[in-house]
Amino acid sequence: MTSLRTPAQPALVPPGADEIDLRLLMEAIYLKYSYDFRDYTGASQKRRVNYALTQLGLPSVAALQEQVLREPAIFTRLLQYLTIPVSEMFRDPSYFLALRRQVVPVLHTYPSIKVWVAGCSTGEEVYSLAILLREEGLLDRSQIYATDINPASLDKARQGIFALDTLQKYTVNYQRAGGTRAFSDYYTAAYDAARFDPSLCANVIFADHSLATDSVFAETQLISCRNVLIYFNRQLQDRALGLFHESLSHRGFLGLGSKESIDFSSYATRFDPLVRAERLFRKAS
């Protein structure tokens, strides 16, 4: 089988014992469970593993590796720390406002629309986009693919239930993003939670997909992958951008996170900036 990975270059400075243990752990995870974290950035990876050690009560990375190889349940717990879900509805409202103003008019010209939310975490962005598309009269002819590598996050996203104490912030975000209705129209509150209207996800497919190991699965008109690439090294960023470029239809749209860029990637010339401040790009013709 042909590998998509290029050979690793020798380090100029020999890695320390901690770094070696970390690499061995990631290699063990890949070989045992086929989850590939080998090209995630070292600082983020180390921070998350150290947090996992504290939560799991283990003394070292080597001890964690031994447990992961012997006990699948330990890996399931570790996965929650390696993919810490941090999201909110209508996060960076100006991004969603730019979608309304710059992208939606073009989407209206398509008879059907396919949207890919890559790294959807616990679903906040999926519901945000579904609300936006409904208000713009596009949801009924849209298919949304919401993908992530964390099964627990995907299960939570499917449920569409969020903590009630987050709703005040989400409401402000929604209003700033150009929302046209009362945000409370979209959910039912009970006890300490809010359940969003299930019809918002009638055309959503939640699925496991890894930007590190999996391939393109559909042609799409819009891809939103926000605050995911910041955890990848340059090689893995290029792989992900390659998948997005392949998936997007002619002149399709790509949205990234506020701290992410394609400027120094090998795909920099294959996307045109649409709203650079909001990290919105369009596939070059």
C-alpha positions in Angstrom: 0.0 0.0 0.0 1.4 3.4 -1.0 1.9 5.8 2.0 0.8 9.4 1.9 3.5 10.3 4.4 6.9 11.6 3.4 10.0 10.3 5.2 10.8 12.2 8.4 13.8 14.4 8.2 16.5 13.8 10.8 16.3 16.3 13.7 19.2 18.8 14.1 19.1 18.3 17.9 18.5 14.8 19.2 15.1 14.6 20.9 14.9 14.2 24.7 13.5 11.2 26.5 10.1 12.9 27.0 9.8 13.7 23.2 10.8 10.1 22.3 8.2 8.7 24.7 5.6 11.0 23.2 6.5 9.9 19.7 6.3 6.3 20.7 2.9 6.8 22.3 1.5 8.4 19.1 3.0 5.6 17.0 1.5 3.0 19.3 -1.9 4.7 19.0 -1.7 4.7 15.2 -0.6 1.0 15.0 -3.2 -0.2 17.5 -6.2 2.0 16.8 -5.5 3.7 13.4 -5.9 7.2 14.9 -3.1 9.3 13.6 -1.8 12.1 15.8 1.8 11.8 14.7 1.7 15.1 12.8 -0.1 17.2 15.4 2.0 20.1 16.7 4.3 19.0 19.6 3.4 21.7 22.1 -0.3 21.1 21.9 0.2 17.3 21.9 2.5 17.5 25.0 0.1 19.7 26.9 -2.9 17.4 26.2 -1.0 14.3 27.1 0.3 15.8 30.4 -3.3 16.7 31.3 -4.4 13.2 30.5 -1.7 11.8 32.8 -3.0 13.9 35.6 -6.6 12.9 35.0 -5.8 9.2 34.6 -3.4 9.1 37.6 -0.5 7.8 35.6 3.2 8.7 36.4 4.6 8.9 32.9 4.0 8.8 29.1 5.6 5.3 29.0 3.1 4.1 31.6 0.3 5.6 29.6 1.5 3.9 26.4 1.5 0.5 28.2 -2.1 1.1 29.5 -3.3 2.2 26.0 -1.9 -0.9 24.4 -3.4 -3.2 26.9 -6.7 -1.5 27.7 -8.9 -0.1 24.9 -11.0 1.6 27.5 -8.0 3.7 28.5 -7.5 4.8 24.9 -11.2 5.8 24.7 -10.6 8.0 27.7 -7.3 9.4 26.3 -9.1 10.2 23.0 -11.2 12.7 24.9 -8.1 14.6 26.1 -6.3 14.4 22.7 -9.3 16.0 21.0 -10.5 18.4 23.6 -13.7 19.9 22.1 -13.8 23.7 22.5 -16.5 25.4 20.5 -19.4 27.8 20.7 -22.4 28.7 18.5 -21.7 31.5 16.0 -18.1 31.7 17.2 -16.5 34.8 15.7 -19.9 36.3 14.6 -18.2 38.4 11.8 -17.3 35.1 10.1 -20.9 34.1 9.9 -21.9 37.6 8.8 -19.4 37.4 6.0 -20.9 34.0 5.0 -24.3 35.6 4.8 -23.1 38.5 2.7 -20.5 37.1 0.5 -21.1 33.3 0.2 -24.9 32.9 0.5 -25.7 34.9 -2.7 -23.5 32.5 -4.7 -25.0 29.4 -3.0 -28.4 30.6 -4.1 -27.4 29.9 -7.7 -26.9 26.2 -7.1 -29.9 23.8 -7.4 -28.4 21.8 -4.4 -25.7 22.5 -1.9 -23.2 20.3 -0.1 -21.4 21.7 3.0 -18.6 20.0 4.9 -18.0 21.0 8.5 -14.6 19.3 9.1 -13.7 18.8 12.7 -17.2 19.5 13.9 -16.5 18.7 17.5 -19.7 18.7 19.6 -21.8 20.3 16.9 -22.1 24.0 17.7 -20.9 25.1 14.3 -23.1 22.6 12.6 -26.2 24.0 14.2 -25.0 27.6 13.6 -24.7 26.9 9.9 -28.0 25.1 9.7 -29.7 28.1 11.3 -28.0 30.5 8.9 -29.0 28.3 5.9 -32.6 28.0 7.1 -32.9 31.8 7.5 -31.5 32.2 4.0 -33.9 29.7 2.5 -31.2 27.2 1.6 -31.4 24.5 4.3 -34.0 22.3 2.5 -31.7 21.9 -0.5 -28.5 21.5 1.5 -26.7 18.4 2.6 -24.3 19.0 5.5 -21.5 16.6 6.3 -20.3 17.0 9.9 -17.2 15.0 10.5 -14.8 14.5 13.5 -12.5 11.8 14.8 -14.0 11.7 18.3 -17.1 9.4 18.6 -18.2 10.9 21.9 -18.2 14.4 20.3 -20.2 13.1 17.3 -22.8 11.6 19.7 -23.2 14.8 21.5 -23.5 16.7 18.2 -26.3 14.4 17.1 -28.2 15.1 20.3 -28.2 18.8 19.8 -28.3 19.5 23.6 -26.2 22.3 25.0 -25.8 23.7 28.5 -28.4 26.4 29.3 -25.7 28.7 30.8 -24.1 29.1 27.3 -27.2 30.4 25.6 -26.8 34.0 26.6 -23.4 34.2 24.9 -24.7 32.2 21.9 -27.7 34.6 21.6 -25.3 37.6 21.5 -23.2 35.8 18.9 -26.2 35.0 16.8 -27.4 38.6 16.8 -24.0 39.9 15.8 -23.9 37.3 13.0 -26.9 38.8 11.4 -29.6 36.6 12.8 -33.1 37.5 11.6 -35.3 35.9 14.3 -35.4 35.4 18.0 -32.6 32.8 18.8 -35.0 31.2 21.3 -37.1 30.1 18.4 -34.6 27.4 17.6 -34.5 25.5 21.0 -36.5 24.3 23.9 -35.1 24.8 27.3 -35.7 22.4 30.2 -33.8 22.1 33.5 -30.2 23.1 32.8 -30.1 22.3 29.1 -31.4 23.5 25.8 -32.4 21.1 23.0 -32.2 22.5 19.5 -34.9 21.8 16.9 -34.1 18.3 15.4 -35.3 19.5 12.0 -32.2 21.6 11.8 -30.2 18.4 11.3 -32.6 16.6 9.1 -30.1 16.9 6.2 -27.0 16.5 8.3 -24.8 13.4 8.2 -22.6 13.0 11.2 -19.6 10.8 10.5 -16.1 9.7 11.6 -13.5 11.2 9.3 -9.8 11.9 9.9 -8.0 14.6 8.0 -4.8 12.8 8.7 -5.7 9.4 7.2 -9.0 9.5 5.2 -9.8 10.7 1.7 -12.3 13.0 0.0 -15.9 11.6 0.1 -18.0 14.2 -1.8 -17.9 17.2 -4.0 -18.8 20.3 -1.9 -19.6 24.0 -2.4 -18.6 25.1 1.1 -16.1 23.7 3.6 -15.8 25.2 7.1 -12.8 23.9 9.0 -12.2 26.3 11.9 -9.6 26.1 14.6 -8.4 22.6 13.6 -5.4 23.3 11.4 -3.7 25.2 14.3 -3.1 21.8 15.9 -1.4 20.3 12.8 2.2 20.6 11.7 2.9 22.0 8.3 2.9 18.6 6.6 -0.6 17.7 8.0 -1.9 21.2 7.2 -0.9 20.7 3.6 -2.6 17.3 3.5 -5.9 18.8 4.9 -5.8 21.7 2.5 -5.2 19.2 -0.3 -8.4 17.3 0.7 -10.4 20.6 0.8 -9.1 21.6 -2.6 -10.0 18.3 -4.1 -13.4 18.3 -2.5 -14.5 21.8 -3.5 -16.4 22.3 -6.7 -15.3 25.0 -9.2 -14.9 28.2 -7.3 -16.1 26.6 -4.0 -15.6 28.3 -0.7 -13.3 27.5 2.2 -13.6 29.0 5.7 -10.8 28.7 8.3 -10.3 29.8 11.9 -9.3 33.3 12.9 -5.7 32.3 13.7 -5.3 30.0 10.7 -3.8 30.8 7.3 -2.9 29.2 4.0 -0.2 31.8 3.1 2.8 29.6 3.8 1.3 26.3 2.6 1.8 24.6 -0.8 -1.8 25.5 -1.6 -1.4 29.2 -1.1 -1.9 29.9 -4.8 -4.8 27.5 -5.2 -7.2 29.6 -3.2 -8.1 33.3 -3.7 -8.9 35.4 -0.6 -12.6 36.4 -0.5 -12.7 38.1 2.9 -9.2 37.8 4.2 -9.9 39.2 7.7 -12.5 36.4 8.2 -10.3 33.7 6.7 -12.7 33.1 3.9 -11.2 31.8 0.6 -12.4 30.7 -2.8 -11.0 27.9 -4.9 -8.9 29.5 -7.6 -10.1 28.9 -11.2 
